[in-house]
Amino acid sequence: MIISKKEFAVNGMNYTIRSAVMNDAKVLSKLRVQIDGETENLDREKGEAFIDVPGFEQLIKEDTKNQKNIFLVAEVHNRIVAFSRCEGNPLKRFSHKVEFGVCVLKHFWGYGIGKNLLKESTAWADNNGIKKMTLTVLATNEKAIQLYEKLGFEIEGILKKDKLLSDGKYYNTLVMGRIND
């Protein structure tokens, strides 16, 4: 699905949030690898589950057509610095919900980019008959958890010792959901 482009100004940073287009695929392929290498808050290590340019083109194509999916990017000075996706499930019993994920370059943390990507996604969901949004978050990622709770998400469960990080320790993952009645 496609949304209208929106402009934001937060902490002196101007940026745009818009739907992903085919020409973004090359940048997104490189960006995802870079972001995965900047934080352990995400599921992947740098280079894991690599999505090449044709892979991103396919995602963008499917997400543009599918009413239950949305793929957004955030741009600063025409440079993509973040992206998010909501992906629905084709199974009838799960057709009321989508799963949300977000990636932001570390240099651009603190400008509300992740928050505004999530806000745009929740507005899209609310306006398109999506009854539930879900996400997972590392239990130690307190800033993200606070943001999600502020935007109506609740902790629905804990996946114990779910992720093995570089320090050799296992960490819990929280399953969070937001229900739109």
Residue frames as a rotation matrix with the C-alpha (Angstrom) as fourth column:
MET 1
0.582 0.813 0.000 0.00
0.813 -0.582 0.000 0.00
0.000 0.000 -1.000 0.00
ILE 2
-0.410 -0.676 0.612 1.12
0.683 -0.672 -0.285 3.58
0.604 0.301 0.737 -0.63
ILE 3
0.335 0.472 -0.815 0.84
0.850 -0.526 0.044 6.55
-0.408 -0.708 -0.577 1.75
SER 4
0.837 -0.049 0.545 1.22
0.235 -0.867 -0.439 10.27
0.494 0.495 -0.714 1.09
LYS 5
-0.193 -0.980 -0.051 4.67
0.667 -0.093 -0.739 11.75
0.720 -0.176 0.672 1.74
LYS 6
0.891 0.443 -0.097 4.97
0.360 -0.559 0.747 13.64
0.276 -0.701 -0.658 5.05
GLU 7
0.006 -0.879 0.477 7.54
0.079 -0.475 -0.877 16.15
0.997 0.043 0.067 6.28
PHE 8
0.794 0.167 -0.584 8.90
0.572 0.118 0.812 16.26
0.204 -0.979 -0.002 9.83
ALA 9
0.055 -0.796 0.603 11.20
-0.192 -0.602 -0.775 18.58
0.980 -0.073 -0.186 11.80
VAL 10
0.943 0.195 -0.271 12.53
0.190 0.355 0.915 17.19
0.275 -0.914 0.298 15.08
ASN 11
0.613 -0.730 -0.302 15.47
0.368 -0.074 0.927 18.51
-0.699 -0.680 0.223 17.14
GLY 12
0.164 -0.544 -0.823 16.70
-0.556 -0.740 0.378 20.58
-0.814 0.396 -0.424 14.18
MET 13
-0.846 -0.420 0.327 16.53
-0.020 0.638 0.770 17.66
-0.532 0.645 -0.548 11.74
ASN 14
0.064 0.843 -0.533 14.19
-0.869 -0.216 -0.445 17.83
-0.490 0.492 0.719 8.73
TYR 15
-0.915 -0.332 0.230 13.15
-0.182 0.847 0.500 14.56
-0.360 0.416 -0.835 7.16
THR 16
-0.167 0.832 -0.530 10.52
-0.975 -0.058 0.216 12.98
0.148 0.552 0.820 4.97
ILE 17
-0.613 0.103 0.783 8.61
-0.142 0.961 -0.237 9.74
-0.777 -0.256 -0.575 5.43
ARG 18
-0.003 0.564 -0.826 7.20
-0.990 -0.118 -0.077 8.16
-0.141 0.817 0.559 2.29
SER 19
0.821 0.299 0.486 6.37
-0.209 0.950 -0.233 4.81
-0.531 0.090 0.842 0.76
ALA 20
-0.266 -0.931 0.251 9.28
-0.108 0.287 0.952 2.83
-0.958 0.226 -0.177 -0.65
VAL 21
0.750 0.388 -0.536 9.62
-0.563 -0.051 -0.825 2.78
-0.347 0.920 0.181 -4.45
MET 22
0.932 -0.326 0.157 11.56
0.362 0.836 -0.412 0.48
0.003 0.441 0.897 -6.78
ASN 23
0.471 -0.791 0.391 14.48
-0.016 -0.450 -0.893 2.92
0.882 0.414 -0.224 -7.11
ASP 24
0.466 -0.252 0.848 15.09
-0.866 -0.323 0.381 2.52
0.178 -0.912 -0.369 -3.34
ALA 25
0.988 0.085 -0.130 16.02
-0.061 0.983 0.174 -1.17
0.143 -0.164 0.976 -3.57
LYS 26
0.309 -0.947 -0.090 19.78
0.392 0.213 -0.895 -0.72
0.867 0.241 0.436 -4.08
VAL 27
-0.300 -0.389 0.871 20.11
-0.543 -0.681 -0.491 1.71
0.784 -0.620 -0.007 -1.17
LEU 28
0.539 0.607 0.584 17.91
-0.826 0.242 0.510 -0.43
0.168 -0.757 0.632 1.10
SER 29
0.832 -0.280 -0.479 20.02
0.201 0.957 -0.209 -3.53
0.517 0.077 0.852 0.47
LYS 30
-0.208 -0.974 0.092 23.18
0.343 -0.161 -0.925 -1.74
0.916 -0.161 0.368 1.63
LEU 31
-0.206 0.195 0.959 21.42
-0.685 -0.729 0.001 0.20
0.699 -0.656 0.284 4.41
ARG 32
0.807 0.591 0.009 20.00
-0.441 0.593 0.674 -2.92
0.393 -0.547 0.739 6.04
VAL 33
0.458 -0.735 -0.501 23.47
0.623 0.667 -0.408 -4.49
0.634 -0.125 0.763 6.30
GLN 34
-0.456 -0.661 0.596 24.90
0.069 -0.694 -0.716 -1.28
0.887 -0.285 0.362 7.77
ILE 35
0.105 0.580 0.808 22.14
-0.815 -0.416 0.404 -0.91
0.570 -0.701 0.429 10.37
ASP 36
0.886 0.228 -0.405 22.41
-0.027 0.896 0.444 -4.57
0.464 -0.382 0.799 11.40
GLY 37
0.115 -0.944 -0.309 26.09
0.699 0.299 -0.650 -3.95
0.706 -0.141 0.694 12.14
GLU 38
-0.410 -0.283 0.867 25.42
-0.181 -0.907 -0.381 -0.89
0.894 -0.313 0.320 14.32
THR 39
-0.189 0.439 0.878 23.28
-0.976 -0.186 -0.118 -2.45
0.112 -0.879 0.463 17.05
GLU 40
-0.971 -0.070 -0.230 22.50
-0.042 0.991 -0.124 -5.73
0.236 -0.111 -0.965 18.73
ASN 41
-0.548 0.831 0.093 18.89
-0.465 -0.210 -0.860 -4.66
-0.696 -0.514 0.502 19.26
LEU 42
0.191 0.606 -0.772 17.88
-0.982 0.116 -0.152 -6.26
-0.002 0.787 0.617 15.94
ASP 43
0.828 0.261 0.496 17.58
-0.318 0.947 0.032 -9.95
-0.462 -0.184 0.868 15.10
ARG 44
0.884 -0.431 0.181 20.42
0.406 0.516 -0.754 -10.13
0.232 0.740 0.632 12.59
GLU 45
0.182 -0.907 -0.380 24.16
0.353 -0.300 0.886 -9.72
-0.918 -0.295 0.266 12.70
LYS 46
0.114 -0.189 -0.975 25.76
-0.696 -0.716 0.057 -7.70
-0.709 0.672 -0.213 9.90
GLY 47
-0.579 -0.353 -0.735 25.26
-0.815 0.294 0.500 -9.52
0.039 0.888 -0.458 6.60
GLU 48
-0.873 0.307 0.380 22.94
0.165 0.918 -0.362 -12.22
-0.460 -0.253 -0.851 7.91
ALA 49
-0.001 0.941 0.338 19.73
0.744 0.226 -0.629 -12.97
-0.668 0.251 -0.700 6.00
PHE 50
-0.744 -0.434 -0.508 21.03
0.019 -0.773 0.634 -10.66
-0.668 0.462 0.583 3.27
ILE 51
0.441 0.840 0.318 18.42
0.545 0.031 -0.838 -9.24
-0.713 0.542 -0.444 0.90
ASP 52
-0.645 -0.707 0.291 19.85
0.632 -0.279 0.723 -8.30
-0.430 0.650 0.627 -2.49
VAL 53
-0.836 0.282 -0.471 18.50
-0.407 -0.894 0.186 -5.62
-0.369 0.347 0.862 -4.83
PRO 54
-0.610 0.666 -0.430 16.05
-0.274 0.331 0.903 -7.96
0.743 0.669 -0.020 -6.63
GLY 55
-0.511 0.401 -0.761 14.87
0.784 0.581 -0.220 -9.16
0.354 -0.708 -0.611 -3.21
PHE 56
-0.660 0.252 -0.708 14.07
0.311 -0.766 -0.563 -5.61
-0.684 -0.592 0.427 -2.12
GLU 57
-0.836 0.385 -0.390 12.45
-0.542 -0.479 0.690 -4.89
0.079 0.789 0.610 -5.49
GLN 58
-0.539 0.642 -0.545 10.18
0.266 0.744 0.613 -7.89
0.799 0.186 -0.571 -4.92
LEU 59
-0.515 0.325 -0.793 9.30
0.836 -0.011 -0.548 -6.74
-0.187 -0.946 -0.266 -1.37
ILE 60
-0.787 0.184 -0.589 8.51
-0.145 -0.983 -0.114 -3.22
-0.600 -0.004 0.800 -2.59
LYS 61
-0.774 0.502 -0.385 6.40
-0.412 0.061 0.909 -4.57
0.480 0.862 0.160 -5.45
GLU 62
-0.439 0.608 -0.662 4.43
0.609 0.743 0.279 -6.90
0.661 -0.280 -0.696 -3.16
ASP 63
-0.542 0.190 -0.818 4.02
0.743 -0.345 -0.573 -4.32
-0.391 -0.919 0.046 -0.40
THR 64
-0.904 0.213 -0.371 2.78
-0.333 -0.896 0.295 -1.70
-0.269 0.390 0.881 -2.87
LYS 65
-0.570 0.693 -0.441 0.07
-0.333 0.295 0.895 -4.05
0.751 0.657 0.063 -4.17
ASN 66
-0.392 0.382 -0.837 -0.91
0.663 0.748 0.030 -5.77
0.638 -0.543 -0.547 -0.92
GLN 67
0.239 0.615 0.751 -3.50
-0.148 -0.741 0.655 -3.89
0.960 -0.268 -0.086 1.16
LYS 68
0.972 0.145 -0.185 -2.17
0.135 0.300 0.944 -5.57
0.192 -0.943 0.272 4.33
ASN 69
0.186 -0.968 -0.169 1.47
0.965 0.148 0.217 -4.50
-0.186 -0.203 0.961 3.87
ILE 70
0.985 -0.013 0.174 3.24
0.035 -0.962 -0.269 -1.16
0.171 0.271 -0.947 3.98
PHE 71
0.204 -0.978 -0.051 6.92
0.978 0.201 0.065 -0.35
-0.053 -0.063 0.997 3.40
LEU 72
0.985 0.161 0.061 8.06
0.159 -0.987 0.040 3.12
0.066 -0.030 -0.997 4.48
VAL 73
-0.001 -1.000 0.007 11.39
0.929 -0.004 -0.371 4.93
0.371 0.006 0.929 4.23
ALA 74
0.814 0.099 -0.573 12.69
0.355 -0.865 0.354 8.05
-0.460 -0.491 -0.740 5.99
GLU 75
0.270 -0.699 0.662 14.90
0.853 -0.146 -0.502 10.46
0.447 0.700 0.557 4.05
VAL 76
0.543 -0.265 -0.797 17.20
0.330 -0.805 0.493 13.23
-0.772 -0.530 -0.349 5.26
HIS 77
0.044 -0.487 -0.872 18.40
-0.668 -0.664 0.337 15.47
-0.743 0.567 -0.355 2.40
ASN 78
0.550 0.349 -0.759 17.20
-0.826 0.365 -0.430 12.84
0.127 0.863 0.489 -0.13
ARG 79
-0.563 -0.727 -0.393 19.24
-0.562 0.685 -0.463 10.10
0.606 -0.040 -0.794 1.62
ILE 80
0.555 0.745 -0.371 17.38
-0.235 0.568 0.789 7.10
0.798 -0.351 0.490 3.04
VAL 81
-0.482 -0.728 0.487 18.38
-0.651 -0.075 -0.755 6.72
0.587 -0.681 -0.438 6.70
ALA 82
-0.731 0.319 0.604 15.64
-0.386 0.536 -0.751 4.41
-0.563 -0.782 -0.268 8.00
PHE 83
-0.522 0.659 -0.542 12.85
-0.549 0.228 0.805 2.13
0.653 0.717 0.243 6.95
SER 84
-0.623 0.403 0.670 9.95
-0.499 0.455 -0.737 0.18
-0.602 -0.794 -0.083 8.41
ARG 85
-0.699 0.458 -0.549 7.56
-0.343 0.459 0.819 -2.50
0.627 0.762 -0.164 7.25
CYS 86
-0.229 0.702 0.675 4.23
-0.717 0.347 -0.604 -3.85
-0.659 -0.622 0.424 8.31
GLU 87
-0.779 -0.060 -0.624 3.59
-0.511 0.639 0.576 -7.27
0.364 0.767 -0.528 6.91
GLY 88
0.144 0.917 0.373 0.23
-0.970 0.206 -0.133 -8.97
-0.198 -0.343 0.918 6.98
ASN 89
-0.760 -0.285 0.584 -0.49
-0.259 0.957 0.130 -12.67
-0.596 -0.052 -0.801 6.87
PRO 90
-0.649 0.522 -0.553 -2.48
-0.659 -0.022 0.752 -14.22
0.381 0.853 0.358 4.00
LEU 91
-0.784 0.378 -0.492 -4.04
0.472 0.878 -0.079 -16.84
0.402 -0.295 -0.867 6.28
LYS 92
-0.023 0.904 0.426 -7.65
0.160 -0.418 0.894 -15.98
0.987 0.089 -0.135 7.06
ARG 93
0.616 0.303 -0.727 -7.27
0.703 0.204 0.681 -16.55
0.355 -0.931 -0.088 10.82
PHE 94
-0.092 -0.735 -0.672 -4.46
0.831 -0.428 0.355 -13.99
-0.549 -0.526 0.650 10.94
SER 95
-0.202 0.014 0.979 -5.76
0.879 -0.437 0.188 -11.56
0.431 0.899 0.076 8.32
HIS 96
0.806 0.584 0.097 -6.69
0.458 -0.718 0.525 -8.99
0.376 -0.379 -0.846 10.98
LYS 97
0.788 -0.538 -0.298 -3.10
0.072 -0.400 0.914 -8.32
-0.611 -0.742 -0.276 12.05
VAL 98
0.746 -0.660 0.094 0.30
0.002 -0.140 -0.990 -7.15
0.666 0.738 -0.103 10.83
GLU 99
0.552 -0.678 -0.486 3.82
0.782 0.220 0.582 -7.42
-0.288 -0.702 0.652 12.19
PHE 100
0.968 -0.196 0.158 5.88
-0.145 -0.947 -0.288 -4.22
0.205 0.256 -0.945 12.48
GLY 101
0.377 -0.911 -0.165 9.65
0.868 0.286 0.406 -3.84
-0.323 -0.296 0.899 12.21
VAL 102
0.995 -0.068 0.072 11.89
-0.045 -0.956 -0.289 -0.76
0.088 0.284 -0.955 12.01
CYS 103
0.239 -0.970 -0.033 15.57
0.958 0.231 0.168 0.03
-0.155 -0.071 0.985 11.30
VAL 104
0.995 0.012 0.103 17.24
0.025 -0.992 -0.123 3.44
0.100 0.125 -0.987 11.79
LEU 105
0.189 -0.979 0.074 20.89
0.420 0.012 -0.907 4.34
0.888 0.203 0.413 11.17
LYS 106
0.166 -0.168 -0.972 22.52
0.986 0.063 0.158 4.97
0.035 -0.984 0.176 14.57
HIS 107
-0.835 -0.546 0.069 23.69
0.548 -0.836 0.027 8.45
0.043 0.060 0.997 13.53
PHE 108
-0.621 0.674 0.399 20.02
-0.233 -0.645 0.727 9.43
0.748 0.359 0.558 13.19
TRP 109
-0.141 0.531 -0.836 18.77
0.870 0.469 0.151 8.11
0.472 -0.706 -0.528 16.54
GLY 110
-0.495 -0.015 -0.869 17.13
0.719 -0.567 -0.401 10.79
-0.487 -0.823 0.291 18.72
TYR 111
-0.948 0.153 -0.278 15.25
-0.271 -0.845 0.461 12.60
-0.164 0.513 0.843 15.97
GLY 112
-0.203 0.952 0.227 11.95
-0.480 0.105 -0.871 10.75
-0.854 -0.286 0.435 16.31
ILE 113
-0.470 0.001 -0.883 12.42
-0.872 0.154 0.464 8.92
0.136 0.988 -0.071 13.03
GLY 114
-0.930 0.122 -0.347 11.54
0.140 0.990 -0.029 5.49
0.340 -0.075 -0.938 14.43
LYS 115
-0.629 0.725 -0.280 8.66
0.276 -0.129 -0.953 7.01
-0.727 -0.677 -0.119 16.38
ASN 116
-0.181 0.587 -0.789 7.25
-0.703 -0.638 -0.314 8.75
-0.688 0.498 0.528 13.32
LEU 117
-0.709 -0.051 -0.703 7.65
-0.569 0.630 0.528 5.64
0.416 0.775 -0.476 11.15
LEU 118
-0.885 0.395 -0.247 5.65
0.466 0.765 -0.445 3.77
0.014 -0.509 -0.861 13.80
LYS 119
-0.451 0.745 -0.492 3.05
-0.039 -0.567 -0.822 6.55
-0.892 -0.351 0.285 14.07
GLU 120
-0.368 0.280 -0.887 2.56
-0.915 -0.278 0.292 6.54
-0.164 0.919 0.359 10.29
SER 121
-0.828 0.002 -0.561 2.25
-0.191 0.939 0.286 2.76
0.527 0.344 -0.777 10.36
THR 122
-0.779 0.588 -0.218 -0.29
0.492 0.359 -0.793 2.75
-0.388 -0.725 -0.569 13.19
ALA 123
-0.323 0.672 -0.667 -2.34
-0.497 -0.720 -0.484 5.45
-0.805 0.175 0.567 11.43
TRP 124
-0.542 0.070 -0.838 -2.26
-0.790 0.298 0.536 3.37
0.287 0.952 -0.106 8.25
ALA 125
-0.924 0.169 -0.343 -3.33
0.237 0.957 -0.167 0.27
0.300 -0.236 -0.924 10.20
ASP 126
-0.635 0.704 -0.318 -6.15
0.231 -0.219 -0.948 2.12
-0.737 -0.676 -0.024 11.98
ASN 127
-0.187 0.543 -0.819 -7.45
-0.719 -0.643 -0.262 3.49
-0.669 0.540 0.511 8.66
ASN 128
-0.325 -0.031 -0.945 -7.27
-0.863 0.419 0.283 0.16
0.387 0.907 -0.163 6.84
GLY 129
0.604 0.788 -0.117 -9.12
-0.662 0.578 0.477 -2.23
0.444 -0.211 0.871 9.10
ILE 130
-0.237 -0.730 -0.641 -6.06
0.042 0.651 -0.758 -3.73
0.971 -0.206 -0.123 10.78
LYS 131
0.760 0.646 0.076 -7.18
-0.090 -0.012 0.996 -4.83
0.644 -0.763 0.049 14.24
LYS 132
0.880 -0.476 0.002 -3.78
0.112 0.213 0.971 -5.75
-0.462 -0.854 0.240 15.68
MET 133
0.554 -0.827 -0.097 -0.13
-0.463 -0.209 -0.861 -4.81
0.692 0.522 -0.499 15.24
THR 134
0.945 -0.324 -0.049 2.60
0.237 0.572 0.786 -6.95
-0.226 -0.754 0.617 16.75
LEU 135
0.485 -0.874 0.025 6.34
-0.504 -0.303 -0.809 -6.58
0.715 0.380 -0.587 17.17
THR 136
0.742 -0.378 -0.553 9.22
0.648 0.615 0.450 -8.10
0.170 -0.692 0.701 19.08
VAL 137
0.570 -0.568 0.594 11.86
-0.425 -0.822 -0.378 -6.17
0.703 -0.037 -0.710 20.97
LEU 138
-0.244 -0.765 -0.597 14.97
0.388 0.487 -0.782 -7.08
0.889 -0.423 0.178 22.95
ALA 139
0.574 0.600 -0.557 14.01
0.711 -0.027 0.703 -6.86
0.406 -0.799 -0.442 26.64
THR 140
-0.075 -0.691 -0.719 17.03
0.867 -0.402 0.296 -4.63
-0.493 -0.601 0.629 27.37
ASN 141
-0.719 -0.138 0.681 15.99
0.568 -0.681 0.462 -2.04
0.400 0.719 0.568 24.74
GLU 142
-0.396 0.564 -0.725 14.21
0.789 -0.195 -0.583 0.15
-0.470 -0.803 -0.367 27.29
LYS 143
-0.698 0.118 -0.706 13.89
-0.273 -0.956 0.110 3.26
-0.662 0.270 0.699 25.10
ALA 144
-0.829 0.402 -0.390 12.11
-0.321 0.230 0.919 1.30
0.459 0.887 -0.062 22.37
ILE 145
-0.565 0.635 -0.527 9.84
0.757 0.653 -0.024 -0.45
0.328 -0.413 -0.850 24.89
GLN 146
-0.490 0.362 -0.793 8.85
0.441 -0.681 -0.584 2.91
-0.752 -0.636 0.174 26.41
LEU 147
-0.791 0.184 -0.584 8.11
-0.551 -0.631 0.547 4.30
-0.268 0.754 0.600 22.95
TYR 148
-0.768 0.510 -0.387 5.99
0.064 0.663 0.746 1.28
0.637 0.548 -0.542 22.01
GLU 149
-0.467 0.607 -0.643 4.04
0.881 0.254 -0.400 1.50
-0.080 -0.753 -0.653 25.27
LYS 150
-0.635 0.169 -0.754 3.52
0.036 -0.968 -0.247 5.24
-0.772 -0.184 0.609 24.76
LEU 151
-0.683 0.336 -0.649 1.99
-0.730 -0.293 0.617 4.46
0.017 0.895 0.445 21.36
GLY 152
0.217 0.967 0.136 -0.44
-0.976 0.219 0.005 1.88
-0.025 -0.134 0.991 22.73
PHE 153
0.068 -0.248 -0.966 1.52
-0.323 0.911 -0.257 -1.38
0.944 0.329 -0.018 22.62
GLU 154
0.569 0.115 0.814 1.38
-0.817 0.190 0.545 -3.78
-0.092 -0.975 0.202 25.56
ILE 155
-0.642 -0.766 -0.045 3.71
-0.764 0.643 -0.047 -6.58
0.065 0.004 -0.998 26.53
GLU 156
0.460 0.850 -0.255 1.96
-0.843 0.509 0.174 -9.82
0.278 0.135 0.951 25.64
GLY 157
0.990 -0.139 -0.039 4.70
0.144 0.947 0.288 -12.28
-0.003 -0.291 0.957 26.43
ILE 158
0.349 -0.936 0.037 8.35
-0.853 -0.301 0.427 -12.99
-0.388 -0.181 -0.904 27.08
LEU 159
0.867 -0.258 -0.426 10.50
-0.050 0.806 -0.590 -15.30
0.496 0.533 0.686 25.00
LYS 160
0.806 -0.531 0.260 13.09
-0.362 -0.096 0.927 -16.37
-0.468 -0.842 -0.269 27.58
LYS 161
-0.092 -0.970 0.223 16.76
-0.118 0.233 0.965 -16.67
-0.989 0.063 -0.136 26.59
ASP 162
0.753 0.594 0.283 15.66
0.236 0.158 -0.959 -15.94
-0.614 0.789 -0.021 23.05
LYS 163
0.885 -0.457 0.086 18.78
-0.103 -0.373 -0.922 -14.21
0.453 0.807 -0.378 21.66
LEU 164
0.508 -0.832 -0.221 22.47
0.767 0.320 0.557 -14.96
-0.392 -0.452 0.801 22.04
LEU 165
0.990 -0.138 0.008 24.44
-0.125 -0.918 -0.376 -11.70
0.059 0.371 -0.927 21.82
SER 166
0.477 -0.875 -0.081 28.14
-0.129 0.021 -0.991 -10.99
0.870 0.483 -0.103 21.31
ASP 167
-0.075 -0.502 0.861 28.86
-0.947 -0.234 -0.219 -11.05
0.312 -0.832 -0.458 25.05
GLY 168
-0.772 -0.238 -0.590 27.98
-0.194 0.971 -0.137 -14.77
0.605 0.009 -0.796 25.06
LYS 169
-0.849 0.521 0.091 24.86
-0.038 0.112 -0.993 -14.23
-0.527 -0.847 -0.075 27.17
TYR 170
-0.585 0.754 0.299 21.25
0.724 0.319 0.612 -15.05
0.367 0.574 -0.732 26.36
TYR 171
-0.946 0.294 -0.139 18.64
-0.212 -0.882 -0.421 -12.30
-0.247 -0.368 0.896 26.44
ASN 172
-0.317 0.924 0.212 14.85
0.628 0.372 -0.684 -12.24
-0.711 -0.083 -0.698 26.58
THR 173
-0.941 0.196 0.277 12.66
0.129 -0.549 0.826 -10.90
0.314 0.812 0.491 23.80
LEU 174
-0.554 0.816 -0.165 9.34
-0.025 -0.214 -0.977 -9.20
-0.832 -0.537 0.138 24.50
VAL 175
-0.650 0.533 0.542 6.33
0.710 0.171 0.683 -9.80
0.272 0.829 -0.489 22.29
MET 176
-0.713 0.404 -0.573 4.23
0.064 -0.776 -0.628 -6.65
-0.698 -0.484 0.527 22.15
GLY 177
-0.530 0.613 0.586 0.87
0.826 0.216 0.521 -5.93
0.193 0.760 -0.620 20.58
ARG 178
-0.856 0.371 -0.361 -1.46
-0.248 -0.906 -0.342 -3.03
-0.454 -0.202 0.868 19.93
ILE 179
-0.539 0.758 0.368 -5.15
0.823 0.567 0.036 -3.73
-0.181 0.322 -0.929 19.45
ASN 180
-0.944 0.316 -0.097 -7.40
-0.331 -0.899 0.286 -1.32
0.003 0.302 0.953 17.55
ASP 181
-0.605 0.773 0.188 -10.96
0.500 0.553 -0.667 -1.93
-0.620 -0.310 -0.721 18.69
